[in-house]
Amino acid sequence: MKHDPLSPELPGTDRTRHRRLREQGSGDRAVLDAVLAAGFMCHFGVVVDGHPMVVPTVYGADGLHLYFHGSVASRSLVAAPGATVCVTVTHVDGLVLARSVFEHGVNYRSAMVYGVPRLVTDPAEKLAGLRCLTEQSAPGQWDYARPPSRKELAATVLLALSLEEASVKIRQGGPDDGDGPDAALPIWAGTLPLVTTVGREQADAALPDGIAVPPHIADRVGARLG
């Protein structure tokens, strides 16, 4: 299925307008794409039966859509088509420790995507979306592992959420109290970077002897995520 490209600038809407800390916001779609490309876990918020639900799930982004999926039994995903949702992606990059507790903060990159998700029914797009989702979390795994069967595809709900309406915020740097009265206090201030890396692979206990770790997995050990 062909989709028109999105504008390089994020359109401002009442939901995406930055009301606080506007200097941390960005209207550049390339910044949104970078935040989404750096992760694979999102939180999907939707109202089901009058009650809010926020569900963590993996996603894939292709520059036009976020793809996310689940079992056909998932109430949140089944309810989502036709309902406005909010999907958030957040990367925590460090703790900002100031001279006063009031000025403490967090360095982060975050994105919020709003819209009505579309149930993917086209077989080719469904496979492409699932590939996008798989490759985002484990690059190279789609071509290595067994592809989904017709039964498995039928048991999987895949939703596509347009990236048209989104909001991005990024906070970087150290404390903001270095030029205020507290700067004279004999208190250490600075940042504690937080980094997530890929650990050593752990083979399944049922794995027969002689099956080597494939290069696309072995090569990721020690790699930084986010």
N, C-alpha and C positions, 0 to 999 in steps of 0.2 A: 504494500500500500504506500503510495507516494504522499509525502507531507510537505507543505510549503515551509521554507526556512523562516526562523524567527528573527525579529528585529535585534540588531546588536545592542540596543539599549533596552533595559527592562522598563516596561510601561508602568507609570505610577498609577496606583489605584488607592482607594480608601483603605484597603487591607494591607497594602505593601508600603504605604507612606511611612517614613521614619519620623516618629514623633519625639523620641528621646535619643540622645547620643547620635545626632545626625551625622557627625563627622566620621562615625564608624560604618556608616552605610555606604553602599555602592549601587549605582545604576547600570553598571557594565555587565553585560551578559557573560563575557569571558570570565569574569570573577565568579559568577554563579557556576559556570561550567567547571572551573577549577575546584571549587568547594565540593561539588558533587562527585567529581572524578577522584577526589582524595579519599573517599569512603565507600562503604557498601552497606552500612546499617542505618536505617532511618526509623522514625517514629511516625506512625500513620494515625491521625486523629479523625474520628467520625462519630456522629451521633446515631446510636442504634436504639430503637424503641424509646426514644426520648432521653436517653442517658449517654453521656460522652464515653467513648472508649479510645484509648491510646495504645496502639499495638506496635511493638518493635518488630521489624521485618527487614530482610535484605532487599536491595534494590539494584537496578542497573539504569544508567543514564546514557542516552545517545545524542544529546544536544537538542533534541526535540521533546522527548518524553522521559518520565520516570516510569520504569516497569517494576511492578512488585506483584507477588503471587502468594497463594496459600491453598489449602484444601477447599474443596467445594463446600465443606461443612463449616467453614469459618464465617460466623455471623457478620463480622465486621466487613469482610471483603464482599460477601454477597450483597450486603446492604449498601455498599459504597456506590455502585452505578446509580446515577440520578441524584446523589447526595453530594453536597459540597464538602470537601475534605481539606485538611491541612497536613502536609508532610514536612517534617523537620529533619535536618541533618546538621550535626554539631561536631566539631573537632575542638578538643581542649588542648591548647598548646603550652600552657604554663600558668603557675600561680604568681600573682603580682602581690608582693609583700611590701607594704608601705610602712611609714613611721607611725601611723595611726591606724587603728582597725577600720575606721570609717573609709579610708582611702584604699583598702585592700581590693583586689579585683582578680580577674581571670583573663588571660589572653586566649582568644578563641576565634574560630571561623564558623559561621552558621548560615544556613539557608532555610527559608520557609517557602513552600510552594503551595499555592491555593488552586482549587478548581474542582471540576466534576470529573472523576475518572471514567474512562471508557473501557468497557469489557472487550477484551481482544478475542475476536472469533475467527478472524482470517487465519487459516493454518500456517501460511508462510510467515505472517507477522508474529504469530504466537511462538513459533520456533526461534525467530530472530530475537524476539523479546526475551525469551528464556536464555538464549545464548548470551545476550547482552548482560543479563542479570548474573549468570554464572561466571562470565569472564571478568566482571567487575570485582568479584571477591576472590576468584582463583584463576588468574590468567593462564590460559593453556589447557584448562581442565575440560572444557566442552569437547574438544577434539580428542582428548585422551580417554575419557570415560564413555560408558555405553550411553547412547542417546535415549531419550524418553520413548517409551512404547505408546501406542495409541491409547491403551487403557490408562496409562499414567497421565497422558496429556488431557484425557477426558476428566480426570480427577483433579485437575489443576485449574484454578481460576487465575488468569493473568489480567491485570489492570494496567492501563496506560494513562498517565496523568500528564497533560501538556505542561511544558515549562514556561508557558506564556506569562503567567502571573506569579511572580516570585519576589522575595525580599532577601537581601544579603547584608550581613554585618560582619565586620572583622575588627578585633581589638589586638593591637600589637604594642610592644614597648614596655617600659618600666613604670614605676609609680608616678603619680601626677603631683606629688607633694614636695618635689625636689627644689622648688622655688618659693615655697611658703614658709611660714613661721616654724613648722615642724622640722625643717631641714637642719636646724641647729641642734636637734636632740641627738644624744649619743646612742642612736638606735639603727641597727643594720636595716637596709632596705634594698630591694632588688627583685629579681624574678627567679622562680624555680621552673625550668623547662620540664615539660612532660612529653615523653616520646613513647609511642607504641611500636614494637618491632616484632617480626615474625620469629617464633621460637623454633627449636629443633623439632623435626617431624617425629611423630610417634606412630609406629605401625600398628594396624589393627591386630588384635590377638589372634584372630582367625586367618590372618594372611599366611599363605603357604611360603615355605622357604624358597629363596631364589628369585623373588619378585623385587626388583630394585626400585628405589625411589626415582620417579621420572625427573628429568632435568628441570622441567618447569616448576616443580615443587622444591627440589633441592636448591635451586638457584635463589629461591626467595628467603632462605634461612638468613636471619640477621637483617633483612630489609626493613626499612622504616615504613610504617603505614601512616597514612594521613598527610 
